[in-house]
Amino acid sequence: MKYIYFDAGAGLSGDMILAALLDLGVAHAKLKSKIAALKLPVSLRITDVERSHLRGLRVDVRLSKRASKPRRWRDIESVVTESPFSAAVRERALAIFRNLFEAESRVHGCDFDETHLHEAGADDALVDILGTSWLAEELGIEEFYCSPLNVGEGWVETSHGVLPVPPPAVAELLKGVPVYSAHAKEELVTPTGAAIVKTLVKKFVPFPELTYDRIGCGAGSRDNPALPNILRVFYGDSARFSAEKKVFLVEATIDDSSPQVLASFIDRALELGALDAYLTPVVMKKNRLASKLTLMTGLDKMETLISAVFHETSSIGLRHYPVERRALERSVETIRLFGEPVGIKISRLDGQRVNIQPEFSDCLKIARKKGLPLKEIMRLALLEFSKKG
């Protein structure tokens, strides 16, 4: 099973996504053959181009003089359903189109069934969306990830007149998606591109730790002097990728919470998924004694923990930043001591055991039950484990 990560610092569009996936190694003739089978009034021109002196693959969808009339949902559904693609490709394409039509319907205030895509946009979108869905199947891609989206800024001319960037349909599609604007006063994310990533992407995360096999580069139509108009796609095995692998520190200095509240919050933070949680004594302004609360967390738990800090302590501000971490491989084996289970935590470096520790809470329970010193129970647990070889 494969993953891709869209590096969308220069935005993205349907044709850029199509070109980037094609650039991962699929034969150009194969894509042209699949699109020709749709019998649309289009042809494909695939070329290597330069954008800000960087190479990228460009896919131009050329319309014939007999371009289609505006297409409504029922027209798109008919073309997709009758296309020669697999059921999975058709299902994926229809899901993307449905999101696109729903967004257009909401921003223009018309019924879903009456919403339409204009001539060029309809045929372009069919090629981009069906082509992308087919390439994803051809490349074995099951998981899609993406960076936060650079949407640009300014104004754009459309068939509906001059609209602000991001255009209303794009803004509607990207609800809940992290976006920003940098380096370019123009439209960087198109409705088709937004619909594709909104439908397919599992998580939008800043550039994570990646292990990848190939990079595809899809070029946009313009050569923007402000930034390379290229979408990079990183492709590799899903088993070697984790969107949450990077860890973050969340810190708050607190001088007006009771020790009982802070002590309780450490337990609460660990329950909520913090990888580590601790307090450090510090001296703040006006020489006030205080505590620095530090939480280590993966990206997936960070917002939950930040919310908990504000709800359950007196902090009114905190900071968070990514950190690098190296951790040993860990496993747990179980032994029995005085008839009670005790977990033995084993840490390995390059496959070799470098640390062995009995589980504290298990040993403490036995020590209290038997009336023996805790250190003696821990010694006996290690001895029992050593007998197992």
Secondary structure, DSSP 8 states (H G I E B T S, - for coil): -EEEEEE-TT-B-HHHHHHHHHTTT--HHHHHHHHHTTT-SEEEEEEEEEETTEEEEEEEEEE-TT----EEHHHHHHHHHTSSS-HHHHHHHHHHHHHHHHHHHHHHT--GGG-EE-HHHHHHHHHHHHHHHHHHHHTTEEEEEE--EE-B-SEEEETTEEEESS-HHHHHHTTTS-EE--S-SSB-B-HHHHHHHHHHEEEE-SS-----SEEEEEE-SS--SSS--EEEEEEEEGGG--TT-SEEEEEEEESSS-HHHHHHHHHHHHHTT-SEEEEEEEE-GGG-EEEEEEEEEEHHHHHHHHHHHHHHSS-S--EEEEE-----EEEEEEEEETTEEEEEEEEEETTEEEEEEE-HHHHHHHHHHHT--HHHHHHHHHHHHHHT-
